[in-house]
Amino acid sequence: MDVRGYLRKSIQPKQKIALLGVGSTLRSDDAAGMYFIELLEGLLKQDRTLLIAGSTAPENFTGVIKKFAPDKLFIVDAAHMGLLPGEVKLVPAYDIGGVSFSTHMLPIPVMLKYLESEAGCEVVFIGIQPKSIEQGLSMCEEVKRATEQLVKDFYDVLTKLT
């Protein structure tokens, strides 16, 4: 199932949704998760939505997430999944071990399992295949477009629920 279809099917009215962008703005395409949150911050102003720019230490925000008590937590990050640059994929928690991350203090699979057990909510990881995570301040066009489309998909679904 594509991401937009999944969002339409899985997000219900009145649910509290937390969105956590992860990545380094200094490492090219690894900035996708942070760009995702930056774009949404200008669009979404809802009491039922929590936006978090987790940078390279998203584990620092577990307390904030637990306090917000979301029904669903979406984590958006660049991830090596063997796809073409800019391809987006939902990765179930049980399959997260097959995805490669390289710029985080605490491994994403460890944090994901912790949040699932501690926050008591469904945690969904959305990976965006990077072209490069080398030092650099600009994302490639494929990753930038994919991130912008993901923002549009979330915006469309979340604003229709109000």
Buried (B, 14 or more C-beta within 10 A) or exposed (E): EEBBEBBBEBBEEEBBBBBBBBBBBEBBBBBBBBBBBBBBEEBBEBEBBBBBBBBBEBBEBBEEBBEBEBBBBBBBBBBEBEBEBBBBBBBEBEEBEEBEBEBBEBEBBEBBBBBBEEBEBBBBBBBBBBBBBEEBEEBBEBBBEBBEBBBEBBBEBBEEBE
